[in-house]
Amino acid sequence: MTRFRLTIEYDGRPFVGWQRQANGLAVQEAIETAIERLSGERVTVHGAGRTDAGVHALGQVAHFDLDRAFNVDRIRDGLNAHLRPQPISILEAVPVDPGFDARHSATGRCYRYRILNRGAPPALETGRVWHIRTPLDADAMADAATVLVGHHDFTSFRSTFCQAASPVKTLDALRVERKGEEIRLVAEARSFLHNQVRILTGTLKLVGEGKWTKADVEAALAACDRTKGGATAPPDGLYLVAVRY
Amino acid sequence: MTRFRLTIEYDGRPFVGWQRQANGLAVQEAIETAIERLSGERVTVHGAGRTDAGVHALGQVAHFDLDRAFNVDRIRDGLNAHLRPQPISILEAVPVDPGFDARHSATGRCYRYRILNRGAPPALETGRVWHIRTPLDADAMADAATVLVGHHDFTSFRSTFCQAASPVKTLDALRVERKGEEIRLVAEARSFLHNQVRILTGTLKLVGEGKWTKADVEAALAACDRTKGGATAPPDGLYLVAVRY
């Protein structure tokens, strides 16, 4: 048996998310099908992050096992050939130690959220950014973000469907930067709760609009009550950028 | 009569190009239809650059005239509403002097060409970059580009269907830069010949691959013969970035 680690880029729009579901095609399933066509083996692909429907990845990581020997050099290009024309690209496919687990061995995950902040809607970035017409104060958002960094109970900022045993997580970084018409949030943590980055984004948007202050964000965090956090930002602007091991 | 100047972003993939044609929908036509729906007037929209099928724009400029008075503030948003769901976005719509002509008043045009230079195909940028697997030497491309800058007969680098009266143009700038996996060419001139940026890109690609030297590019330029220039790069990676007045 050989275990392989994949690094994967995908456009989340046509998929029901990373994880296999009854209601449509999942990224996981598309890759499993490509592996079967290439190798003849029916495998399960385990991903580092379960991105939701419409969420994109620049560097998702996953692992799977093949029983029979296989030409390692052919895997990346072979899978990409079988994945066409789906918007999934295997950036790297390498054999790894059988002890490697894409999800459990991860020591850090980095997400990016892109907001297009201008009057006109996107033509080239439809489905890949959150379009907000109201001018946002990115500096105020960046300042308010600092109260969220650290070890906290994030109940106010996780989906009510979140299945994690504990709402307590350590958010290592949450930066907000404006580059022209685009505002980018970058969030880093060992792991995230369900919808956490999207709810943090939806909350900081209120600060950017001037509807909330930094103190309001602090109060929402302290409340440990989902109804006190901001709305969940749409999946369009979210990217799983990288997974650290 | 009021003349309006539009600044326009579009994804070129679903269109036959900027200019109205019999074989499919043109960007020009889509905008003219939106203007008619908004204002009730049938107009002609004149663009600064006639982008080909599949070529994108971040800042195409165009003008048109309306006979009747119209609430200027409503034009941008009204046109965008009528353009949906087509990937065309009006970034700005402002009244201008009736002497303004989007094409003839232009004093400079800036194009960008994006090459994705990595083994794996694009998942998020399909149709928006030229995917080249062979590692390219961007420094060699940048160096060879310098011989093309200036006042030259560009016969070797224009489409054989080019209708310009003269093949002599002044190329003000041609820069090549690598940013990670992406190589970007930036070309600036008062005006360009048909397919000029794409042929210049296809030629510099040969230098990046090590198949041509800077001297080969110089010889191709001097030959004034289209068969001596490189192949025409695909439209996917080309963007009309801005028009200067």
Interface residues (C-beta under 8 A of the other chain):
Chain A: E9 Y10 D11 H56 L58 R76 D77 N80 R84 P87 I88 S89 I90 L91 E92 R118 G119 A120 P121 P122 A123 L124 T126 R128
Chain B: E9 Y10 D11 H56 L58 R76 D77 N80 R84 P87 I88 S89 I90 L91 E92 R118 G119 A120 P121 P122 A123 L124 T126 R128
